[in-house]
Amino acid sequence: MPQTTEEFRAVLRAFAEGDPNGNGVDDEVPVAGNFTINSQNICWFLMNSFVYTDPENIYMAVKNGKVYFAPGTDEWREGLRYCKSLYDEGLLSTSCFTFSDNQFTRLVNDPRDLVGGFTA
């Protein structure tokens, strides 16, 4: 179980470079999500490793008694760089940005076990 974002990257690489479903085909998706439902948005999930990210509350949070806007923080920018680096490595699929809820559901429920991890 990964404890850091870099350990998580290593797990995604293992899914991408290996054949965890054992079918001999390069068909695995390291991690999946979609943008149609906030709770399934993989980027918001990952951003929480850097800064509290709550789209339901307009990305506002309280720290040390002060309200702050998460996208205005250095931690947010660091999280964006991390997400982009996963995308650049092919570990964050383009489907995360384009799939509908139905497409996402079909992918994660595929009997071939194509997805390493997903948001729900």
Biopython code that builds the backbone (N, CA, C, O; Angstrom):
import numpy as np
from Bio.PDB.StructureBuilder import StructureBuilder

atoms = [
    (1, "MET", "N", (0.854, -1.174, 0.000)),
    (1, "MET", "CA", (0.000, 0.000, 0.000)),
    (1, "MET", "C", (0.901, 1.239, 0.000)),
    (1, "MET", "O", (1.679, 1.431, 0.934)),
    (2, "PRO", "N", (0.806, 2.074, -1.027)),
    (2, "PRO", "CA", (1.674, 3.258, -1.083)),
    (2, "PRO", "C", (1.360, 4.247, 0.030)),
    (2, "PRO", "O", (0.202, 4.462, 0.386)),
    (3, "GLN", "N", (2.408, 4.839, 0.567)),
    (3, "GLN", "CA", (2.265, 5.826, 1.637)),
    (3, "GLN", "C", (2.580, 7.250, 1.163)),
    (3, "GLN", "O", (2.227, 8.218, 1.837)),
    (4, "THR", "N", (3.235, 7.378, 0.023)),
    (4, "THR", "CA", (3.615, 8.691, -0.508)),
    (4, "THR", "C", (3.191, 8.773, -1.972)),
    (4, "THR", "O", (2.831, 7.770, -2.587)),
    (5, "THR", "N", (3.241, 9.974, -2.509)),
    (5, "THR", "CA", (2.881, 10.139, -3.919)),
    (5, "THR", "C", (3.892, 9.434, -4.826)),
    (5, "THR", "O", (3.517, 8.943, -5.891)),
    (6, "GLU", "N", (5.145, 9.376, -4.431)),
    (6, "GLU", "CA", (6.141, 8.686, -5.252)),
    (6, "GLU", "C", (5.955, 7.174, -5.176)),
    (6, "GLU", "O", (6.176, 6.476, -6.166)),
    (7, "GLU", "N", (5.554, 6.662, -4.025)),
    (7, "GLU", "CA", (5.234, 5.238, -3.936)),
    (7, "GLU", "C", (4.002, 4.929, -4.781)),
    (7, "GLU", "O", (3.928, 3.872, -5.407)),
    (8, "PHE", "N", (3.040, 5.841, -4.801)),
    (8, "PHE", "CA", (1.858, 5.669, -5.643)),
    (8, "PHE", "C", (2.267, 5.639, -7.111)),
    (8, "PHE", "O", (1.756, 4.826, -7.881)),
    (9, "ARG", "N", (3.188, 6.522, -7.504)),
    (9, "ARG", "CA", (3.703, 6.531, -8.886)),
    (9, "ARG", "C", (4.323, 5.166, -9.219)),
    (9, "ARG", "O", (4.125, 4.644, -10.317)),
    (10, "ALA", "N", (5.071, 4.595, -8.273)),
    (10, "ALA", "CA", (5.701, 3.292, -8.505)),
    (10, "ALA", "C", (4.649, 2.201, -8.713)),
    (10, "ALA", "O", (4.837, 1.315, -9.547)),
    (11, "VAL", "N", (3.554, 2.254, -7.969)),
    (11, "VAL", "CA", (2.470, 1.290, -8.148)),
    (11, "VAL", "C", (1.849, 1.457, -9.537)),
    (11, "VAL", "O", (1.587, 0.472, -10.226)),
    (12, "LEU", "N", (1.617, 2.700, -9.940)),
    (12, "LEU", "CA", (1.049, 2.949, -11.272)),
    (12, "LEU", "C", (1.979, 2.444, -12.363)),
    (12, "LEU", "O", (1.525, 1.884, -13.361)),
    (13, "ARG", "N", (3.288, 2.642, -12.177)),
    (13, "ARG", "CA", (4.258, 2.127, -13.158)),
    (13, "ARG", "C", (4.178, 0.609, -13.249)),
    (13, "ARG", "O", (4.245, 0.043, -14.340)),
    (14, "ALA", "N", (4.033, -0.049, -12.102)),
    (14, "ALA", "CA", (3.931, -1.511, -12.103)),
    (14, "ALA", "C", (2.715, -1.975, -12.897)),
    (14, "ALA", "O", (2.793, -2.960, -13.631)),
    (15, "PHE", "N", (1.597, -1.273, -12.755)),
    (15, "PHE", "CA", (0.410, -1.608, -13.544)),
    (15, "PHE", "C", (0.642, -1.334, -15.030)),
    (15, "PHE", "O", (0.225, -2.118, -15.883)),
    (16, "ALA", "N", (1.302, -0.231, -15.331)),
    (16, "ALA", "CA", (1.513, 0.152, -16.725)),
    (16, "ALA", "C", (2.522, -0.754, -17.426)),
    (16, "ALA", "O", (2.342, -1.095, -18.595)),
    (17, "GLU", "N", (3.571, -1.140, -16.728)),
    (17, "GLU", "CA", (4.668, -1.876, -17.352)),
    (17, "GLU", "C", (4.530, -3.391, -17.226)),
    (17, "GLU", "O", (5.152, -4.138, -17.981)),
    (18, "GLY", "N", (3.725, -3.839, -16.282)),
    (18, "GLY", "CA", (3.539, -5.269, -16.092)),
    (18, "GLY", "C", (2.298, -5.754, -16.822)),
    (18, "GLY", "O", (1.745, -5.060, -17.675)),
    (19, "ASP", "N", (1.884, -6.935, -16.477)),
    (19, "ASP", "CA", (0.662, -7.506, -17.025)),
    (19, "ASP", "C", (-0.141, -8.091, -15.864)),
    (19, "ASP", "O", (-0.324, -9.305, -15.776)),
    (20, "PRO", "N", (-0.626, -7.200, -14.957)),
    (20, "PRO", "CA", (-1.270, -7.702, -13.752)),
    (20, "PRO", "C", (-2.489, -8.589, -13.981)),
    (20, "PRO", "O", (-2.789, -9.447, -13.151)),
    (21, "ASN", "N", (-3.197, -8.398, -15.094)),
    (21, "ASN", "CA", (-4.354, -9.261, -15.331)),
    (21, "ASN", "C", (-3.956, -10.547, -16.045)),
    (21, "ASN", "O", (-4.787, -11.432, -16.249)),
    (22, "GLY", "N", (-2.680, -10.648, -16.426)),
    (22, "GLY", "CA", (-2.137, -11.893, -16.958)),
    (22, "GLY", "C", (-2.672, -12.342, -18.295)),
    (22, "GLY", "O", (-2.605, -13.528, -18.618)),
    (23, "ASN", "N", (-3.207, -11.410, -19.092)),
    (23, "ASN", "CA", (-3.770, -11.831, -20.379)),
    (23, "ASN", "C", (-2.783, -11.689, -21.543)),
    (23, "ASN", "O", (-3.133, -11.974, -22.688)),
    (24, "GLY", "N", (-1.552, -11.250, -21.255)),
    (24, "GLY", "CA", (-0.540, -11.131, -22.301)),
    (24, "GLY", "C", (-0.730, -9.954, -23.235)),
    (24, "GLY", "O", (-0.040, -9.858, -24.250)),
    (25, "VAL", "N", (-1.655, -9.053, -22.914)),
    (25, "VAL", "CA", (-1.947, -7.887, -23.753)),
    (25, "VAL", "C", (-1.660, -6.625, -22.947)),
    (25, "VAL", "O", (-1.967, -6.555, -21.757)),
    (26, "ASP", "N", (-1.072, -5.633, -23.602)),
    (26, "ASP", "CA", (-0.801, -4.342, -22.950)),
    (26, "ASP", "C", (-2.089, -3.530, -22.937)),
    (26, "ASP", "O", (-2.246, -2.603, -23.731)),
    (27, "ASP", "N", (-3.019, -3.875, -22.032)),
    (27, "ASP", "CA", (-4.327, -3.234, -22.021)),
    (27, "ASP", "C", (-4.700, -2.643, -20.664)),
    (27, "ASP", "O", (-5.826, -2.182, -20.477)),
    (28, "GLU", "N", (-3.769, -2.654, -19.725)),
    (28, "GLU", "CA", (-4.069, -2.144, -18.392)),
    (28, "GLU", "C", (-4.071, -0.617, -18.354)),
    (28, "GLU", "O", (-3.294, 0.037, -19.050)),
    (29, "VAL", "N", (-4.950, -0.069, -17.538)),
    (29, "VAL", "CA", (-5.027, 1.361, -17.276)),
    (29, "VAL", "C", (-4.567, 1.533, -15.825)),
    (29, "VAL", "O", (-5.232, 1.042, -14.913)),
    (30, "PRO", "N", (-3.441, 2.221, -15.593)),
    (30, "PRO", "CA", (-2.922, 2.321, -14.226)),
    (30, "PRO", "C", (-3.919, 2.894, -13.224)),
    (30, "PRO", "O", (-4.093, 2.344, -12.137)),
    (31, "VAL", "N", (-4.577, 3.999, -13.587)),
    (31, "VAL", "CA", (-5.564, 4.609, -12.694)),
    (31, "VAL", "C", (-6.617, 5.306, -13.549)),
    (31, "VAL", "O", (-6.302, 5.880, -14.591)),
    (32, "ALA", "N", (-7.860, 5.249, -13.102)),
    (32, "ALA", "CA", (-8.954, 5.818, -13.893)),
    (32, "ALA", "C", (-9.841, 6.706, -13.031)),
    (32, "ALA", "O", (-9.905, 6.558, -11.811)),
    (33, "GLY", "N", (-10.500, 7.601, -13.677)),
    (33, "GLY", "CA", (-11.467, 8.495, -13.051)),
    (33, "GLY", "C", (-12.226, 9.202, -14.151)),
    (33, "GLY", "O", (-12.032, 8.910, -15.331)),
    (34, "ASN", "N", (-13.089, 10.129, -13.774)),
    (34, "ASN", "CA", (-13.752, 10.955, -14.782)),
    (34, "ASN", "C", (-14.143, 12.281, -14.155)),
    (34, "ASN", "O", (-14.189, 12.416, -12.932)),
    (35, "PHE", "N", (-14.419, 13.246, -14.995)),
    (35, "PHE", "CA", (-14.687, 14.604, -14.536)),
    (35, "PHE", "C", (-16.167, 14.907, -14.378)),
    (35, "PHE", "O", (-16.525, 16.020, -13.994)),
    (36, "THR", "N", (-17.035, 13.946, -14.664)),
    (36, "THR", "CA", (-18.466, 14.245, -14.623)),
    (36, "THR", "C", (-19.024, 14.286, -13.207)),
    (36, "THR", "O", (-20.047, 14.921, -12.956)),
    (37, "ILE", "N", (-18.352, 13.610, -12.286)),
    (37, "ILE", "CA", (-18.785, 13.584, -10.887)),
    (37, "ILE", "C", (-17.564, 13.914, -10.028)),
    (37, "ILE", "O", (-16.528, 13.264, -10.166)),
    (38, "ASN", "N", (-17.665, 14.910, -9.146)),
    (38, "ASN", "CA", (-16.506, 15.329, -8.354)),
    (38, "ASN", "C", (-15.836, 14.185, -7.620)),
    (38, "ASN", "O", (-14.607, 14.136, -7.556)),
    (39, "SER", "N", (-16.613, 13.258, -7.063)),
    (39, "SER", "CA", (-16.017, 12.174, -6.288)),
    (39, "SER", "C", (-15.254, 11.183, -7.160)),
    (39, "SER", "O", (-14.528, 10.338, -6.637)),
    (40, "GLN", "N", (-15.405, 11.270, -8.476)),
    (40, "GLN", "CA", (-14.683, 10.372, -9.378)),
    (40, "GLN", "C", (-13.554, 11.082, -10.125)),
    (40, "GLN", "O", (-12.910, 10.489, -10.991)),
    (41, "ASN", "N", (-13.318, 12.327, -9.795)),
    (41, "ASN", "CA", (-12.277, 13.102, -10.457)),
    (41, "ASN", "C", (-10.927, 12.724, -9.847)),
    (41, "ASN", "O", (-10.636, 13.082, -8.706)),
    (42, "ILE", "N", (-10.116, 12.009, -10.601)),
    (42, "ILE", "CA", (-8.843, 11.512, -10.086)),
    (42, "ILE", "C", (-7.910, 12.658, -9.685)),
    (42, "ILE", "O", (-7.148, 12.523, -8.729)),
    (43, "CYS", "N", (-7.961, 13.769, -10.395)),
    (43, "CYS", "CA", (-7.076, 14.891, -10.048)),
    (43, "CYS", "C", (-7.432, 15.472, -8.680)),
    (43, "CYS", "O", (-6.535, 15.801, -7.904)),
    (44, "TRP", "N", (-8.714, 15.603, -8.373)),
    (44, "TRP", "CA", (-9.097, 16.124, -7.050)),
    (44, "TRP", "C", (-8.663, 15.140, -5.969)),
    (44, "TRP", "O", (-8.208, 15.546, -4.900)),
    (45, "PHE", "N", (-8.804, 13.861, -6.246)),
    (45, "PHE", "CA", (-8.362, 12.828, -5.315)),
    (45, "PHE", "C", (-6.855, 12.970, -5.052)),
    (45, "PHE", "O", (-6.420, 12.981, -3.900)),
    (46, "LEU", "N", (-6.079, 13.076, -6.111)),
    (46, "LEU", "CA", (-4.625, 13.184, -5.964)),
    (46, "LEU", "C", (-4.204, 14.505, -5.332)),
    (46, "LEU", "O", (-3.240, 14.548, -4.568)),
    (47, "MET", "N", (-4.911, 15.570, -5.642)),
    (47, "MET", "CA", (-4.557, 16.893, -5.098)),
    (47, "MET", "C", (-4.612, 16.917, -3.575)),
    (47, "MET", "O", (-3.892, 17.688, -2.941)),
    (48, "ASN", "N", (-5.458, 16.081, -2.987)),
    (48, "ASN", "CA", (-5.561, 16.044, -1.538)),
    (48, "ASN", "C", (-4.272, 15.579, -0.871)),
    (48, "ASN", "O", (-4.114, 15.754, 0.337)),
    (49, "SER", "N", (-3.361, 14.998, -1.618)),
    (49, "SER", "CA", (-2.043, 14.657, -1.082)),
    (49, "SER", "C", (-1.193, 15.907, -0.879)),
    (49, "SER", "O", (-0.192, 15.875, -0.163)),
    (50, "PHE", "N", (-1.594, 17.001, -1.507)),
    (50, "PHE", "CA", (-0.813, 18.230, -1.457)),
    (50, "PHE", "C", (-1.513, 19.331, -0.668)),
    (50, "PHE", "O", (-0.885, 20.043, 0.116)),
    (51, "VAL", "N", (-2.818, 19.462, -0.885)),
    (51, "VAL", "CA", (-3.596, 20.497, -0.206)),
    (51, "VAL", "C", (-5.046, 20.021, -0.137)),
    (51, "VAL", "O", (-5.525, 19.361, -1.059)),
    (52, "TYR", "N", (-5.740, 20.347, 0.937)),
    (52, "TYR", "CA", (-7.135, 19.949, 1.072)),
    (52, "TYR", "C", (-7.925, 20.483, -0.114)),
    (52, "TYR", "O", (-7.950, 21.687, -0.367)),
    (53, "THR", "N", (-8.569, 19.572, -0.837)),
    (53, "THR", "CA", (-9.272, 19.917, -2.063)),
    (53, "THR", "C", (-10.719, 19.477, -1.950)),
    (53, "THR", "O", (-11.011, 18.281, -1.928)),
    (54, "ASP", "N", (-11.626, 20.442, -1.876)),
    (54, "ASP", "CA", (-13.050, 20.135, -1.736)),
    (54, "ASP", "C", (-13.850, 20.966, -2.725)),
    (54, "ASP", "O", (-14.250, 22.089, -2.418)),
    (55, "PRO", "N", (-14.088, 20.409, -3.933)),
    (55, "PRO", "CA", (-14.839, 21.170, -4.925)),
    (55, "PRO", "C", (-16.269, 21.472, -4.489)),
    (55, "PRO", "O", (-16.880, 22.416, -4.989)),
    (56, "GLU", "N", (-16.803, 20.687, -3.571)),
    (56, "GLU", "CA", (-18.170, 20.930, -3.092)),
    (56, "GLU", "C", (-18.249, 22.224, -2.275)),
    (56, "GLU", "O", (-19.321, 22.817, -2.153)),
    (57, "ASN", "N", (-17.131, 22.655, -1.724)),
    (57, "ASN", "CA", (-17.078, 23.902, -0.949)),
    (57, "ASN", "C", (-16.245, 24.966, -1.663)),
    (57, "ASN", "O", (-15.579, 25.783, -1.026)),
    (58, "ILE", "N", (-16.294, 24.941, -2.984)),
    (58, "ILE", "CA", (-15.628, 25.923, -3.827)),
    (58, "ILE", "C", (-14.127, 26.004, -3.506)),
    (58, "ILE", "O", (-13.520, 27.069, -3.614)),
    (59, "TYR", "N", (-13.541, 24.869, -3.112)),
    (59, "TYR", "CA", (-12.103, 24.751, -2.817)),
    (59, "TYR", "C", (-11.660, 25.621, -1.655)),
    (59, "TYR", "O", (-10.481, 25.951, -1.535)),
    (60, "MET", "N", (-12.601, 25.992, -0.802)),
    (60, "MET", "CA", (-12.283, 26.788, 0.380)),
    (60, "MET", "C", (-12.094, 25.844, 1.569)),
    (60, "MET", "O", (-12.772, 24.823, 1.684)),
    (61, "ALA", "N", (-11.162, 26.205, 2.444)),
    (61, "ALA", "CA", (-10.917, 25.405, 3.650)),
    (61, "ALA", "C", (-10.388, 26.319, 4.738)),
    (61, "ALA", "O", (-10.105, 27.492, 4.494)),
    (62, "VAL", "N", (-10.258, 25.780, 5.932)),
    (62, "VAL", "CA", (-9.752, 26.539, 7.069)),
    (62, "VAL", "C", (-8.498, 25.850, 7.586)),
    (62, "VAL", "O", (-8.478, 24.636, 7.793)),
    (63, "LYS", "N", (-7.452, 26.646, 7.792)),
    (63, "LYS", "CA", (-6.208, 26.148, 8.364)),
    (63, "LYS", "C", (-5.697, 27.193, 9.348)),
    (63, "LYS", "O", (-5.559, 28.368, 9.009)),
    (64, "ASN", "N", (-5.419, 26.750, 10.565)),
    (64, "ASN", "CA", (-4.955, 27.660, 11.615)),
    (64, "ASN", "C", (-5.913, 28.834, 11.813)),
    (64, "ASN", "O", (-5.486, 29.966, 12.043)),
    (65, "GLY", "N", (-7.196, 28.553, 11.721)),
    (65, "GLY", "CA", (-8.205, 29.570, 11.960)),
    (65, "GLY", "C", (-8.425, 30.547, 10.819)),
    (65, "GLY", "O", (-9.171, 31.514, 10.974)),
    (66, "LYS", "N", (-7.790, 30.317, 9.674)),
    (66, "LYS", "CA", (-7.943, 31.223, 8.533)),
    (66, "LYS", "C", (-8.515, 30.465, 7.338)),
    (66, "LYS", "O", (-8.138, 29.327, 7.058)),
    (67, "VAL", "N", (-9.434, 31.129, 6.645)),
    (67, "VAL", "CA", (-10.010, 30.568, 5.429)),
    (67, "VAL", "C", (-9.027, 30.797, 4.290)),
    (67, "VAL", "O", (-8.455, 31.878, 4.153)),
    (68, "TYR", "N", (-8.840, 29.761, 3.475)),
    (68, "TYR", "CA", (-7.971, 29.926, 2.312)),
    (68, "TYR", "C", (-8.604, 29.258, 1.099)),
    (68, "TYR", "O", (-9.483, 28.407, 1.229)),
    (69, "PHE", "N", (-8.147, 29.653, -0.066)),
    (69, "PHE", "CA", (-8.605, 29.136, -1.352)),
    (69, "PHE", "C", (-7.506, 28.212, -1.875)),
    (69, "PHE", "O", (-6.427, 28.677, -2.243)),
    (70, "ALA", "N", (-7.775, 26.907, -1.910)),
    (70, "ALA", "CA", (-6.757, 25.911, -2.252)),
    (70, "ALA", "C", (-6.023, 26.195, -3.565)),
    (70, "ALA", "O", (-4.797, 26.086, -3.594)),
    (71, "PRO", "N", (-6.721, 26.558, -4.665)),
    (71, "PRO", "CA", (-5.997, 26.800, -5.914)),
    (71, "PRO", "C", (-5.025, 27.991, -5.856)),
    (71, "PRO", "O", (-4.226, 28.169, -6.776)),
    (72, "GLY", "N", (-5.076, 28.785, -4.823)),
    (72, "GLY", "CA", (-4.151, 29.908, -4.693)),
    (72, "GLY", "C", (-2.887, 29.568, -3.912)),
    (72, "GLY", "O", (-2.100, 30.460, -3.597)),
    (73, "THR", "N", (-2.681, 28.289, -3.596)),
    (73, "THR", "CA", (-1.540, 27.911, -2.766)),
    (73, "THR", "C", (-0.409, 27.294, -3.586)),
    (73, "THR", "O", (-0.621, 26.784, -4.686)),
    (74, "ASP", "N", (0.786, 27.354, -3.026)),
    (74, "ASP", "CA", (1.934, 26.686, -3.645)),
    (74, "ASP", "C", (1.716, 25.173, -3.688)),
    (74, "ASP", "O", (2.163, 24.503, -4.619)),
    (75, "GLU", "N", (1.031, 24.641, -2.683)),
    (75, "GLU", "CA", (0.762, 23.209, -2.641)),
    (75, "GLU", "C", (-0.118, 22.778, -3.812)),
    (75, "GLU", "O", (0.068, 21.693, -4.363)),
    (76, "TRP", "N", (-1.065, 23.614, -4.187)),
    (76, "TRP", "CA", (-1.916, 23.329, -5.344)),
    (76, "TRP", "C", (-1.072, 23.229, -6.611)),
    (76, "TRP", "O", (-1.232, 22.303, -7.406)),
    (77, "ARG", "N", (-0.174, 24.191, -6.788)),
    (77, "ARG", "CA", (0.696, 24.177, -7.961)),
    (77, "ARG", "C", (1.576, 22.925, -7.976)),
    (77, "ARG", "O", (1.814, 22.343, -9.034)),
    (78, "GLU", "N", (2.056, 22.515, -6.801)),
    (78, "GLU", "CA", (2.852, 21.297, -6.706)),
    (78, "GLU", "C", (2.000, 20.074, -7.092)),
    (78, "GLU", "O", (2.474, 19.180, -7.794)),
    (79, "GLY", "N", (0.769, 20.044, -6.640)),
    (79, "GLY", "CA", (-0.143, 18.955, -6.994)),
    (79, "GLY", "C", (-0.425, 18.905, -8.487)),
    (79, "GLY", "O", (-0.486, 17.825, -9.075)),
    (80, "LEU", "N", (-0.598, 20.074, -9.104)),
    (80, "LEU", "CA", (-0.805, 20.118, -10.554)),
    (80, "LEU", "C", (0.406, 19.573, -11.294)),
    (80, "LEU", "O", (0.266, 18.835, -12.270)),
    (81, "ARG", "N", (1.597, 19.937, -10.826)),
    (81, "ARG", "CA", (2.821, 19.418, -11.452)),
    (81, "ARG", "C", (2.881, 17.894, -11.327)),
    (81, "ARG", "O", (3.278, 17.204, -12.267)),
    (82, "TYR", "N", (2.490, 17.380, -10.174)),
    (82, "TYR", "CA", (2.482, 15.935, -9.969)),
    (82, "TYR", "C", (1.506, 15.263, -10.935)),
    (82, "TYR", "O", (1.862, 14.282, -11.588)),
    (83, "CYS", "N", (0.284, 15.779, -11.029)),
    (83, "CYS", "CA", (-0.713, 15.204, -11.943)),
    (83, "CYS", "C", (-0.216, 15.257, -13.386)),
    (83, "CYS", "O", (-0.384, 14.298, -14.139)),
    (84, "LYS", "N", (0.394, 16.374, -13.769)),
    (84, "LYS", "CA", (0.920, 16.490, -15.129)),
    (84, "LYS", "C", (2.036, 15.486, -15.364)),
    (84, "LYS", "O", (2.132, 14.911, -16.448)),
    (85, "SER", "N", (2.876, 15.271, -14.366)),
    (85, "SER", "CA", (3.965, 14.312, -14.545)),
    (85, "SER", "C", (3.417, 12.894, -14.720)),
    (85, "SER", "O", (3.974, 12.109, -15.488)),
    (86, "LEU", "N", (2.337, 12.559, -14.019)),
    (86, "LEU", "CA", (1.706, 11.253, -14.216)),
    (86, "LEU", "C", (1.154, 11.144, -15.636)),
    (86, "LEU", "O", (1.292, 10.111, -16.292)),
    (87, "TYR", "N", (0.528, 12.222, -16.097)),
    (87, "TYR", "CA", (-0.016, 12.252, -17.455)),
    (87, "TYR", "C", (1.114, 12.107, -18.476)),
    (87, "TYR", "O", (1.001, 11.332, -19.425)),
    (88, "ASP", "N", (2.199, 12.855, -18.279)),
    (88, "ASP", "CA", (3.336, 12.807, -19.205)),
    (88, "ASP", "C", (3.938, 11.407, -19.290)),
    (88, "ASP", "O", (4.419, 11.001, -20.348)),
    (89, "GLU", "N", (3.914, 10.675, -18.191)),
    (89, "GLU", "CA", (4.445, 9.301, -18.165)),
    (89, "GLU", "C", (3.455, 8.278, -18.699)),
    (89, "GLU", "O", (3.793, 7.102, -18.832)),
    (90, "GLY", "N", (2.244, 8.708, -19.005)),
    (90, "GLY", "CA", (1.226, 7.775, -19.469)),
    (90, "GLY", "C", (0.568, 7.002, -18.339)),
    (90, "GLY", "O", (-0.080, 5.983, -18.578)),
    (91, "LEU", "N", (0.728, 7.475, -17.111)),
    (91, "LEU", "CA", (0.157, 6.796, -15.955)),
    (91, "LEU", "C", (-1.239, 7.306, -15.627)),
    (91, "LEU", "O", (-2.007, 6.629, -14.944)),
    (92, "LEU", "N", (-1.562, 8.483, -16.108)),
    (92, "LEU", "CA", (-2.886, 9.081, -15.935)),
    (92, "LEU", "C", (-3.500, 9.151, -17.327)),
    (92, "LEU", "O", (-3.105, 9.974, -18.152)),
    (93, "SER", "N", (-4.449, 8.296, -17.570)),
    (93, "SER", "CA", (-5.026, 8.143, -18.900)),
    (93, "SER", "C", (-5.805, 9.379, -19.335)),
    (93, "SER", "O", (-6.397, 10.080, -18.514)),
    (94, "THR", "N", (-5.794, 9.631, -20.631)),
    (94, "THR", "CA", (-6.606, 10.724, -21.177)),
    (94, "THR", "C", (-8.085, 10.461, -20.938)),
    (94, "THR", "O", (-8.885, 11.396, -20.929)),
    (95, "SER", "N", (-8.459, 9.196, -20.745)),
    (95, "SER", "CA", (-9.867, 8.880, -20.484)),
    (95, "SER", "C", (-10.365, 9.553, -19.214)),
    (95, "SER", "O", (-11.565, 9.788, -19.070)),
    (96, "CYS", "N", (-9.462, 9.865, -18.292)),
    (96, "CYS", "CA", (-9.856, 10.557, -17.057)),
    (96, "CYS", "C", (-10.487, 11.910, -17.344)),
    (96, "CYS", "O", (-11.265, 12.422, -16.540)),
    (97, "PHE", "N", (-10.150, 12.487, -18.491)),
    (97, "PHE", "CA", (-10.622, 13.823, -18.834)),
    (97, "PHE", "C", (-11.794, 13.806, -19.813)),
    (97, "PHE", "O", (-12.438, 14.831, -20.035)),
    (98, "THR", "N", (-12.068, 12.639, -20.398)),
    (98, "THR", "CA", (-13.074, 12.605, -21.454)),
    (98, "THR", "C", (-14.201, 11.610, -21.209)),
    (98, "THR", "O", (-15.276, 11.763, -21.788)),
    (99, "PHE", "N", (-13.996, 10.607, -20.378)),
    (99, "PHE", "CA", (-15.018, 9.582, -20.178)),
    (99, "PHE", "C", (-16.256, 10.138, -19.497)),
    (99, "PHE", "O", (-16.179, 10.986, -18.608)),
    (100, "SER", "N", (-17.387, 9.639, -19.935)),
    (100, "SER", "CA", (-18.643, 9.916, -19.233)),
    (100, "SER", "C", (-18.710, 8.977, -18.030)),
    (100, "SER", "O", (-17.887, 8.072, -17.891)),
    (101, "ASP", "N", (-19.680, 9.196, -17.180)),
    (101, "ASP", "CA", (-19.871, 8.318, -16.031)),
    (101, "ASP", "C", (-20.122, 6.883, -16.488)),
    (101, "ASP", "O", (-19.591, 5.945, -15.893)),
    (102, "ASN", "N", (-20.923, 6.703, -17.535)),
    (102, "ASN", "CA", (-21.214, 5.359, -18.045)),
    (102, "ASN", "C", (-19.967, 4.676, -18.601)),
    (102, "ASN", "O", (-19.742, 3.493, -18.344)),
    (103, "GLN", "N", (-19.161, 5.407, -19.355)),
    (103, "GLN", "CA", (-17.936, 4.829, -19.899)),
    (103, "GLN", "C", (-16.983, 4.430, -18.775)),
    (103, "GLN", "O", (-16.382, 3.356, -18.812)),
    (104, "PHE", "N", (-16.852, 5.292, -17.790)),
    (104, "PHE", "CA", (-15.992, 5.016, -16.640)),
    (104, "PHE", "C", (-16.465, 3.763, -15.912)),
    (104, "PHE", "O", (-15.656, 2.897, -15.580)),
    (105, "THR", "N", (-17.762, 3.660, -15.664)),
    (105, "THR", "CA", (-18.325, 2.502, -14.968)),
    (105, "THR", "C", (-18.076, 1.217, -15.748)),
    (105, "THR", "O", (-17.721, 0.193, -15.165)),
    (106, "ARG", "N", (-18.260, 1.268, -17.061)),
    (106, "ARG", "CA", (-18.001, 0.072, -17.883)),
    (106, "ARG", "C", (-16.530, -0.328, -17.813)),
    (106, "ARG", "O", (-16.217, -1.516, -17.734)),
    (107, "LEU", "N", (-15.630, 0.644, -17.840)),
    (107, "LEU", "CA", (-14.203, 0.342, -17.789)),
    (107, "LEU", "C", (-13.821, -0.339, -16.477)),
    (107, "LEU", "O", (-13.151, -1.372, -16.488)),
    (108, "VAL", "N", (-14.239, 0.225, -15.356)),
    (108, "VAL", "CA", (-13.819, -0.347, -14.069)),
    (108, "VAL", "C", (-14.532, -1.669, -13.762)),
    (108, "VAL", "O", (-14.058, -2.445, -12.932)),
    (109, "ASN", "N", (-15.649, -1.927, -14.413)),
    (109, "ASN", "CA", (-16.361, -3.195, -14.209)),
    (109, "ASN", "C", (-16.049, -4.229, -15.285)),
    (109, "ASN", "O", (-16.637, -5.311, -15.293)),
    (110, "ASP", "N", (-15.132, -3.909, -16.188)),
    (110, "ASP", "CA", (-14.784, -4.843, -17.259)),
    (110, "ASP", "C", (-14.251, -6.148, -16.657)),
    (110, "ASP", "O", (-13.375, -6.104, -15.793)),
    (111, "PRO", "N", (-14.756, -7.297, -17.089)),
    (111, "PRO", "CA", (-14.324, -8.571, -16.513)),
    (111, "PRO", "C", (-12.852, -8.899, -16.777)),
    (111, "PRO", "O", (-12.306, -9.817, -16.166)),
    (112, "ARG", "N", (-12.209, -8.159, -17.678)),
    (112, "ARG", "CA", (-10.782, -8.402, -17.945)),
    (112, "ARG", "C", (-9.878, -7.758, -16.898)),
    (112, "ARG", "O", (-8.656, -7.886, -16.982)),
    (113, "ASP", "N", (-10.456, -7.066, -15.908)),
    (113, "ASP", "CA", (-9.667, -6.403, -14.862)),
    (113, "ASP", "C", (-8.586, -5.500, -15.463)),
    (113, "ASP", "O", (-7.390, -5.749, -15.306)),
    (114, "LEU", "N", (-9.027, -4.461, -16.146)),
    (114, "LEU", "CA", (-8.119, -3.577, -16.870)),
    (114, "LEU", "C", (-7.563, -2.446, -16.016)),
    (114, "LEU", "O", (-6.511, -1.897, -16.343)),
    (115, "VAL", "N", (-8.232, -2.089, -14.942)),
    (115, "VAL", "CA", (-7.887, -0.881, -14.188)),
    (115, "VAL", "C", (-7.164, -1.234, -12.895)),
    (115, "VAL", "O", (-7.621, -2.066, -12.111)),
    (116, "GLY", "N", (-6.011, -0.575, -12.691)),
    (116, "GLY", "CA", (-5.260, -0.795, -11.455)),
    (116, "GLY", "C", (-5.919, -0.131, -10.268)),
    (116, "GLY", "O", (-6.048, -0.748, -9.211)),
    (117, "GLY", "N", (-6.338, 1.105, -10.416)),
    (117, "GLY", "CA", (-7.000, 1.844, -9.345)),
    (117, "GLY", "C", (-7.992, 2.823, -9.925)),
    (117, "GLY", "O", (-7.861, 3.244, -11.075)),
    (118, "PHE", "N", (-8.977, 3.186, -9.140)),
    (118, "PHE", "CA", (-9.977, 4.142, -9.616)),
    (118, "PHE", "C", (-10.622, 4.852, -8.452)),
    (118, "PHE", "O", (-10.593, 4.375, -7.318)),
    (119, "THR", "N", (-11.200, 5.987, -8.742)),
    (119, "THR", "CA", (-11.917, 6.771, -7.740)),
    (119, "THR", "C", (-13.377, 6.351, -7.722)),
    (119, "THR", "O", (-13.917, 5.883, -8.723)),
    (120, "ALA", "N", (-14.003, 6.526, -6.568)),
    (120, "ALA", "CA", (-15.419, 6.167, -6.469)),
    (120, "ALA", "C", (-16.077, 7.007, -5.411)),
    (120, "ALA", "O", (-17.274, 6.865, -5.165)),
]
sb = StructureBuilder()
sb.init_structure("model")
sb.init_model(0)
sb.init_chain("A")
sb.init_seg("    ")
for serial, (resi, resn, name, xyz) in enumerate(atoms, 1):
    if name == "N":
        sb.init_residue(resn, " ", resi, " ")
    sb.init_atom(name, np.array(xyz, "f"), 0.0, 1.0, " ", f" {name:<3s}", serial, name[0])
structure = sb.get_structure()
